[in-house]
Structure formats: structure tokens, C-alpha cells
Amino acid sequence: MTDPGKTLISVVGPTALGKTRLAIALARHYDTEIISSDSRQFYREMRIGTAVPSPEELKAVRHHFIQQRSIFEPYTVGDFEREALERLRELFKKHPVVVMAGGSGLYINAVTQGLDDFPKLSPNIRKVLKDRLETEGIQALQRQLEELDPAHYAVIDLQNPQRLVRALEVCIGTGQPYSSFLQRKGPERPFRTLTVGLMADRDVLYERINLRVDQMLSDGLLEEARALYPHRQLNALQTVGYKELFDYFDEKQDLETAISEIKKNTRRFAKRQLTWFRKQAGILWVDYREPPDAIIGKLDKILYEKP
């Protein structure tokens, strides 16, 4: 049963629009703490390429699930759902409001709505798909998913082989689109959720992404990727910003091309994030330039309105 006295404020939106900045402002106003729902900021070895909050930002407000894992530890969305709900239970004992911030739609929905209940599937399907990935490459799986489930193709991280295999496994094993399982109502949470979405014009968003990539490179992204290169096969490293530099190290492309590919793939990722969030109901969309105080005013009206 939902407790109206417990509210999770979730800050969502595409990369590079200031979710961390807004989340900190909200947490300070409501005297609370922040849950990170960014599926790559979990890993301590991936600091620069995942835009982990700065030491000053981490000191300003207590954050949870930031660099808490190693890339060598298996960690799934189901693990995050379980651990985040347990952490929320503890935080709600001290705070009527908790803030969550991140751009990983699947991880956000796992906390707010619950994971989808998929039927049991034959392990042979996954084996065939992984063999196909090895022999034909990731593009073959991308084309197959576009054919079987165009709706999920539009929002999935197309460069993540694990996500592609999982989606195709469900499509093939059930004869139904993977996306059809994502539309089913999950378990009721013992807290209510208010979701704030940051938005910007496409040209502005793309320019901010380009500037962020340049800043990451100035901060040492190339050196960070080089240190991780020996472990490039790990799932955590199938991430924009690292994969392109691994191709540079493999001499598949020059550095200028790799940087251009990072920017292009990050823009594509942001477009998929927007597609995902725009399909979610009940998001309070605000311009990324709107002052935090104005956003807080809108949230206060919802939080404290009389029934």
C-alpha cells in the first residue's frame, strides 16, 4: 500500500542537462539524500567517462550507489532493484522525501514500478544468439531486433550486446515483442513517486553533449580508458566513451575519428533516453535552465496540496 507520507522525487532526462545539479538542490531543500540510478556510475573504475559527481558535489549531499561496485563484480538491474528498495526503506525512516537521479530508464523503472515478470525461456536460445554475435557481429542482432520489436529497438542501447541478447531471447522464446512485457503493471510501491524531467532543444542538447565529451577528454578520459583496455570484454565497459577509444587502441580508427564517434553515439544515446522517458506517464517536464527554486515551488504544490 502506498504511503502518501513517503515520496521519492526522481530526476530524469537525457545526459548532459544537469540532473546532478538539480538533484543536489532538491536534496538540500528537502534535507534528504540522493539515490543514483545511473547504471554506469555504480562502478568505481569508471569515473570520468560516466560523469560521476565531483568530490564537491558528493560532499554537498550524501549520495548512494555511486562507485560502490567494481567492474569485475556481476551486478544486474534486479540486484539494484533489491538493494535500492532496501536503502529506501532505511532512508524513509529518517526523511519523508528522498531524491533519485539518473538517466538509466530501466533502472529507474525497476525502483518505481518493479521489474517485469518474464516467462522461463530455454537456455539454448541465448546460446544460439551469443554464437551469432560472435560469428556475425552486433549489427546482425540489431537488425533482428528492429524486425521483431521496433518499439524496443527505438529505446534500447544498441551497442550493448547483453541487452540485445536479452531482448531477442524474449522475442524468440515467447513469440511476443520484448516491449509488450514492459507495459504490464508491476507491484505497488510503499511510497509515491514524483518525476521531474529535464528537457532542452535538440541543438542545445547536442552542443552540451559535445562540450561534455571535450571536458571528459581534458579531465583524462583517454588515460582512464587505456587503463581499462585490458578488461574491455566486460559488460560494464560496453559503454559509449570507452568502446570508441578501445577501437582507437586496437588501431581500427584514429583518435579524431574515435572522439567524433563518442559524440555521435552519445547524441544517439540521448535520443533513445528521450524516447524512453516520453513514453512514461506523469513526468513534470521543465526546461533545464529553469531555476531550482522555481522547480521546487512546483513540487511543493504537488507534495503539500490538500486532497
BELDAZI-V247093 format. One line per field, one symbol per residue. ss: DSSP state (2 for helix, 1 for strand, 0 for the rest). phi: phi as a letter, one per 30 degrees, with the letter a starting at -180 (. if undefined). burial: b if it has 16 or more other ideal C-beta (glycine too) atoms within 10 Angstrom, else e. A space follows every 50 residues. Layout:
# BELDAZI-V247093
ss->???
phi->???
burial->???
This chain:
# BELDAZI-V247093
ss->00000011111110000022222222222000011100000010000000 00002222220011000010000000222222222222222222001111 10002222222200000000002222222222222202222222222202 22200000002222222222222200022220000000000111111110 02222222222222222220222222222220002220000022222220 00002222222222222222222222220000111110000222222222 2220000
phi->.dcddbbccccbkddicjddededdddddchbbccdccdcddcddccddc heededddddbdcbichcbcddcdbcddddedddddddeddddcbdbbcb blcceddddeddbjddcdddbdddddddddddeddcjddddddddeddad ddedbdddccddddddddededdcibdeddddccdcddcdbcbccccdba eeddeddddedddededddjddddddddedcddddecdbejceddddddd idaddddeddddddddddddddededdddddidddbdddddeddddeddd dddcddd
burial->eeeeebbbbbbbbbbbbbbbbbbbbbbebbebbbbbbbbbbbbebbbbbb bbbeeebbebbebbbbbebebeeebeeeebbebbeebbeebbeebebbbb bbbbbbbbbbbbbbbbeeeeeeeebbeebeebbeeeebeebbebbeebbe ebbebbbbbbbebbbbbbbbbbbeeebbbebbeeeeeebebbbbbbbbbb eeeebbebbbebbeebbeeebbebbeebeeebebebbbbbbbbbbbbbee eeeeeeebbebbbbbbbebbbbbbebbeebeebeebebeeebeebbeebe eebeeee
